[in-house]
Amino acid sequence: MVIDLDSTQLDVDIDKLDLDASAIDKVRTGVRESGGLRVVLDVNRAVVPKSFTLPPNKQYSDRLVVDLDYPGASAVADPIDPIEAMIRDQEIAAQRAQKEAVAEGDPEQADAVAATVEAQPHPKRDIIIAVDPGHGGEDPGAIGPNGTREKDVVLGIARKLKQRFDQTPGFKAFMTRDSDYYVGLRQRTLLARQQKADFFVSIHADAVRSRQPSGSSVYALSQGGATSETARWLAASENQSDLIGGVDGNLSLDDKDEVLRGVLLDLTMTATMNDSLATGGQVLDKLGRINKLHKSKVEQAGFVVLKSPDIPSLLVETGFISNPKEEAALRSSKHQAELAQAIYAGIVAHFRQHPPPASLLAWQRDQGRGSASNEYRVRAGDTLSQVAAGHGISMRALKQANGLDSDILRVGQVLTIP
């Protein structure tokens, strides 16, 4: 890979660069015929380079960052099981078909979709949580009065949070970065999508000029942020065949007009925001038990990392690193563990109340149920329409009573009959 820099001279010993465990075998440099510097990276695998600039800092007036993405791979060391990925894709495909029928104003088609989907074996899949430590690398985030860097604090909390999820049957977590390097904001949500995440939580530490403010806050995407993101997805040509209604990345909207694309996005974003707000309330409640709350309700804002149309997302400001007392607490491994436990407990509480139908949590919930007069245990060959018709109710009423967002039933799943 070749990087040409105008009006630039080399001022570093490239032989001292640490290239271990990287895609780069060797770095070569030379002076271009037209002037300026040429940097050549000899890479040992196929890479897709992406670049961006950062504002000047005390040491450098100009900063260029080049990321080397590896096609077919991600920053995640332990990707999810392919069977779990396939199950997640089945769920999303059913959700998408239902949304398209609703968006097209064709309830009969929506019913027809449900009538053809037979109950599937219960996979007891894990719920996938994307844990995102904010900032990293060249971006230290906020810096406290005593020099504590936000990027270090949130990485410590994120590691403890991942460990809690991984110790819990029915959950699996991964981190968007697991050491001190920078990951672009949209790359973070892309990683979550590649890993079929059910939920995305970004960890930060707040800062203001005053040393007085303190406490934790939780943010979900605002309606304005959702609206602007919908417009961005509709306007960007590269998104026309990208993800709109699911996490498999294979949805093509070439045959849909702009109005329908907008309706599909609105349906998806609304459901995602509702889930985010509900989970945010649980997280805020748990945080309030171990730390002062800066805001007593879930705030909404247009943070880029919250703008995934399909994945419920929260941004947690764990405390004010600009407050000396809270800065000291954030440095404490014990307090970091308490914060991680609170975030973990809030997310788990939400999913225990509203588990995805194919998840282990849903299967556990249904054990011992099914004998009440208003309950029905799904058998092989059942479809949503058959179950609804057999009890003299509409499919919509059955789905609403059970919080179903797709038409896929699982053998052994217990449905409440309204």
C-alpha positions in Angstrom: 0.0 0.0 0.0 1.3 3.4 -1.0 0.8 6.7 0.9 1.9 9.9 -0.8 2.3 13.0 1.3 2.9 16.4 -0.3 5.3 18.9 1.3 6.5 16.3 3.8 9.9 14.9 4.9 10.7 11.9 7.0 11.5 12.6 10.6 11.4 9.1 12.3 13.5 5.9 12.3 11.3 3.5 10.6 13.5 0.6 11.6 12.3 1.1 15.2 8.6 0.7 14.4 6.9 -2.3 16.1 5.2 -4.3 13.4 4.6 -7.5 15.3 1.2 -9.0 15.0 0.2 -6.5 12.3 -0.7 -6.8 8.7 2.6 -5.0 7.8 5.8 -6.9 7.2 7.9 -3.8 6.3 7.8 -0.1 5.8 9.8 1.6 3.1 10.0 5.3 2.3 11.4 7.5 -0.4 11.3 11.0 -2.0 8.8 11.3 -4.8 9.9 12.7 -8.2 7.4 15.5 -7.8 8.6 16.2 -4.3 7.1 15.1 -1.0 7.3 11.8 0.8 6.2 8.3 -0.3 5.5 5.7 2.3 5.2 2.1 1.2 3.6 -0.6 3.4 4.5 -4.2 2.5 1.4 -6.0 3.7 1.0 -9.8 4.4 -2.7 -10.1 3.7 -5.4 -8.4 1.6 -6.4 -5.0 3.2 -8.9 -2.3 2.6 -7.4 1.0 3.7 -9.5 3.8 5.2 -8.2 7.1 6.3 -9.3 10.2 8.3 -7.7 13.2 9.9 -7.6 14.2 13.6 -7.3 17.8 15.0 -3.8 19.0 15.9 -2.5 18.2 19.4 0.5 19.5 21.4 3.0 17.4 19.4 1.6 17.4 15.9 0.0 20.1 13.7 -1.3 17.6 11.2 -2.5 14.1 11.9 -3.5 11.4 9.4 -4.8 8.0 10.5 -4.9 5.1 8.1 -6.9 2.0 9.2 -6.2 -1.4 7.5 -9.4 -3.4 7.4 -9.2 -7.1 6.6 -12.0 -8.3 4.3 -13.9 -11.2 5.8 -12.5 -10.5 9.3 -13.1 -8.1 12.0 -11.5 -6.7 15.2 -13.4 -9.4 17.1 -11.1 -12.2 18.2 -13.9 -14.7 19.0 -16.8 -14.3 16.5 -20.1 -15.8 17.3 -21.0 -19.4 16.4 -22.2 -19.7 12.7 -25.3 -21.6 13.8 -26.2 -18.7 16.1 -25.6 -16.3 13.2 -27.9 -18.4 10.9 -30.7 -18.4 13.6 -30.4 -14.6 14.0 -30.6 -14.2 10.2 -33.8 -16.3 10.2 -35.4 -14.1 12.8 -34.4 -10.9 10.9 -35.7 -12.3 7.6 -39.1 -13.0 9.1 -39.2 -9.5 10.7 -38.2 -7.9 7.4 -40.9 -9.7 5.4 -43.5 -8.6 8.0 -42.3 -5.0 7.9 -42.4 -4.9 4.1 -46.0 -6.2 4.1 -47.0 -3.6 6.7 -45.2 -0.8 4.9 -46.8 -1.7 1.6 -50.3 -1.5 3.3 -51.0 -5.2 2.5 -52.2 -6.9 5.7 -53.3 -9.9 3.7 -49.7 -10.4 2.5 -48.6 -10.0 6.1 -51.0 -12.8 7.1 -49.8 -15.0 4.2 -46.2 -14.7 5.4 -47.2 -15.8 8.9 -49.3 -18.7 7.5 -46.3 -20.4 5.8 -43.7 -20.2 8.6 -43.8 -23.5 10.5 -42.4 -23.7 14.1 -38.7 -24.3 14.1 -36.6 -26.3 16.7 -35.7 -24.3 19.7 -32.0 -23.4 19.4 -31.6 -21.8 22.8 -29.2 -19.3 21.3 -27.1 -16.8 23.2 -28.0 -13.2 23.3 -25.1 -11.2 21.8 -24.0 -8.0 23.5 -21.7 -5.5 21.9 -19.6 -3.7 24.5 -18.0 -0.5 23.2 -15.2 1.2 25.2 -15.3 4.8 23.9 -12.3 6.6 22.3 -8.9 4.9 22.2 -5.5 5.3 20.6 -4.9 8.8 19.4 -8.2 9.8 20.9 -7.8 9.8 24.7 -11.3 11.2 25.4 -11.7 13.5 28.4 -8.7 13.9 30.8 -9.3 14.4 34.5 -7.6 17.0 36.8 -5.1 14.4 37.9 -4.4 13.1 34.4 -6.8 10.2 34.2 -7.6 9.4 30.6 -11.2 8.5 29.7 -10.1 5.9 27.2 -8.3 3.9 29.9 -11.1 4.1 32.5 -13.8 2.9 30.0 -11.6 0.1 28.7 -11.3 -1.2 32.3 -15.1 -1.1 32.8 -15.8 -2.7 29.4 -13.5 -5.6 30.2 -15.3 -6.3 33.5 -18.7 -5.9 31.7 -17.7 -8.4 29.1 -16.5 -10.9 31.7 -19.9 -10.6 33.6 -21.9 -11.4 30.4 -19.6 -14.3 29.4 -20.1 -15.8 32.9 -23.8 -15.8 32.4 -25.5 -18.7 30.5 -27.5 -17.4 27.6 -25.3 -14.4 27.0 -22.2 -13.7 25.0 -20.3 -10.4 24.7 -17.6 -9.0 22.5 -15.7 -5.7 22.6 -15.4 -3.3 19.7 -11.8 -2.7 20.9 -9.9 -4.7 23.5 -6.8 -2.6 23.9 -5.6 1.0 23.3 -6.3 1.7 19.6 -8.8 3.9 17.8 -12.0 2.6 16.1 -14.1 4.9 14.0 -17.6 5.6 15.3 -19.5 4.0 12.5 -17.0 1.1 12.4 -18.1 0.3 16.0 -21.7 -0.2 15.0 -20.6 -2.1 11.8 -18.7 -4.5 14.1 -21.8 -5.0 16.1 -23.8 -5.7 13.0 -21.2 -8.2 11.7 -21.4 -10.1 15.0 -25.3 -10.1 14.9 -25.5 -8.2 18.1 -28.8 -8.0 20.0 -27.7 -5.0 21.9 -25.0 -2.3 21.8 -23.7 -0.4 24.9 -21.1 2.3 24.6 -19.1 3.2 27.8 -17.9 6.7 28.4 -16.9 9.2 31.2 -18.4 12.7 31.2 -16.5 16.0 31.5 -17.2 19.7 31.7 -15.1 22.7 32.5 -16.5 22.9 36.1 -15.2 20.4 38.7 -18.6 20.4 40.5 -20.9 18.2 38.3 -21.0 14.5 39.2 -23.1 11.4 38.6 -24.0 8.9 35.9 -26.2 9.4 32.8 -27.7 7.1 30.2 -28.5 8.1 26.6 -30.6 6.6 23.9 -31.0 7.9 20.3 -33.2 11.0 19.9 -36.1 11.3 17.5 -34.1 14.0 15.7 -31.1 11.7 15.5 -33.2 8.9 14.1 -34.7 11.3 11.5 -31.3 12.5 10.4 -30.0 9.0 10.2 -33.0 7.9 8.1 -32.3 10.7 5.7 -28.6 9.8 5.5 -29.4 6.1 4.7 -31.8 7.1 2.1 -29.5 9.6 0.5 -26.3 7.6 0.5 -26.0 5.5 -2.6 -23.8 2.9 -0.8 -26.6 2.2 1.6 -29.2 1.4 -1.0 -28.3 -2.2 -1.0 -27.0 -2.3 2.6 -28.8 -3.1 5.8 -32.2 -1.6 6.4 -34.4 -4.1 8.1 -32.0 -6.7 9.5 -28.5 -7.7 10.5 -27.6 -10.0 7.6 -26.5 -7.2 5.3 -28.1 -8.8 2.2 -31.2 -6.7 1.8 -31.6 -5.0 -1.5 -34.0 -2.1 -1.9 -33.5 -1.7 -5.6 -37.2 -2.6 -6.2 -38.6 -0.3 -3.6 -39.5 3.4 -4.1 -38.1 6.1 -1.8 -41.3 6.4 0.3 -41.4 2.7 1.0 -37.7 2.7 2.0 -38.4 5.5 4.4 -41.4 3.7 5.9 -39.3 0.5 6.4 -36.5 2.6 8.1 -39.0 4.4 10.3 -40.6 1.1 11.4 -37.2 -0.4 12.3 -35.8 2.8 14.0 -39.0 3.2 16.1 -38.8 -0.4 17.4 -35.1 0.0 18.1 -35.5 3.3 20.0 -38.3 1.8 22.1 -36.1 -1.1 23.1 -33.3 1.2 23.8 -35.4 3.4 26.1 -36.8 0.4 28.0 -33.4 -1.0 28.6 -32.0 2.4 29.5 -34.5 2.7 32.3 -33.4 -0.6 33.7 -29.7 0.4 33.5 -30.3 3.8 35.1 -32.2 2.2 38.0 -29.2 -0.1 38.7 -26.7 2.7 38.4 -28.7 4.8 40.8 -28.1 2.1 43.5 -24.3 2.4 43.4 -23.7 6.0 42.2 -25.3 9.4 42.1 -27.4 10.0 39.0 -26.6 13.2 37.0 -29.9 12.8 35.1 -32.9 11.0 36.7 -34.3 9.7 33.4 -32.9 8.3 30.1 -31.7 11.2 28.0 -31.9 11.2 24.2 -29.3 12.6 21.8 -27.9 12.1 18.3 -24.7 10.3 19.2 -23.3 8.5 16.1 -22.7 5.2 17.9 -26.4 5.1 18.7 -27.5 5.4 15.1 -27.7 1.8 14.0 -31.2 1.4 12.6 -31.5 -2.3 13.7 -29.6 -2.7 17.0 -31.0 -1.2 20.3 -28.2 0.9 21.7 -27.3 2.9 24.8 -24.5 5.3 25.7 -23.6 5.2 29.4 -21.7 8.2 31.0 -20.4 6.4 34.0 -19.4 9.6 35.9 -17.6 12.9 35.6 -13.9 12.4 35.1 -13.6 16.2 35.5 -14.7 16.0 39.1 -11.6 15.1 41.2 -13.6 12.9 43.6 -15.3 11.0 40.8 -12.1 10.8 38.9 -10.5 9.0 41.8 -13.5 6.6 42.0 -13.3 5.9 38.2 -9.7 4.9 38.6 -10.6 2.3 41.3 -10.9 -1.3 40.0 -13.6 -1.9 42.7 -15.8 1.0 41.5 -15.3 0.0 37.8 -16.5 -3.5 38.8 -19.6 -1.9 40.5 -20.4 0.2 37.4 -19.9 -2.9 35.1 -22.2 -4.9 37.4 -24.9 -2.2 37.3 -24.9 -1.9 33.5 -24.9 -5.7 33.2 -27.8 -6.1 35.6 -29.9 -3.5 33.8 -29.4 -5.1 30.4 -30.0 -8.6 31.7 -33.1 -7.5 33.6 -34.6 -6.2 30.3 -33.8 -9.4 28.4 -35.2 -11.6 31.1 -38.5 -9.7 30.7 -38.3 -9.7 26.9 -36.1 -12.5 25.7 -35.8 -13.1 21.9 -38.0 -16.2 21.1 -35.0 -18.3 19.9 -32.9 -17.5 23.0 -31.9 -19.7 25.9 -33.6 -17.2 28.2 -36.9 -17.7 26.3 -36.6 -21.5 26.6 -35.9 -21.2 30.3 -38.8 -18.9 30.9 -41.2 -21.4 29.2 -40.1 -24.4 31.3 -43.0 -25.3 33.6 -45.4 -23.1 31.7 -48.1 -24.2 29.2 -50.7 -25.8 31.5 -52.7 -22.7 32.3 -56.0 -22.2 30.4 -54.6 -19.1 28.7 -51.3 -20.7 27.5 -50.4 -22.8 24.5 -47.1 -24.7 24.0 -46.0 -24.7 20.4 -45.7 -28.1 18.7 -43.8 -29.1 15.5 -45.7 -28.1 12.4 -47.6 -25.2 14.1 -47.7 -21.8 12.4 -48.6 -18.5 13.9 -51.8 -18.3 11.8 -52.9 -21.8 12.9 -52.4 -21.1 16.6 -54.3 -17.8 16.3 -57.2 -19.4 14.3 -57.4 -22.3 16.7 -58.0 -20.0 19.6 -60.4 -17.7 17.7 -58.1 -14.6 17.8 -56.2 -12.5 15.2 -52.5 -13.0 14.6 -52.0 -9.4 15.5 -53.6 -9.9 18.9 -51.5 -13.0 19.5 -48.2 -11.3 18.5 -49.0 -8.2 20.7 -49.9 -10.4 23.7 -46.5 -12.1 23.4 -44.3 -9.3 22.3 -43.4 -11.1 19.0 -41.7 -9.1 16.3 -41.4 -11.9 13.8 -43.6 -14.8 12.6 -41.2 -17.6 13.6 -42.4 -19.9 16.3 -40.1 -22.3 18.2 -41.1 -25.8 19.3 -41.7 -25.7 23.0 -42.3 -22.0 23.1 -45.3 -21.0 25.3 -47.7 -18.4 24.0 -50.1 -16.4 26.1 -53.6 -16.5 24.6 -55.3 -13.1 25.2 
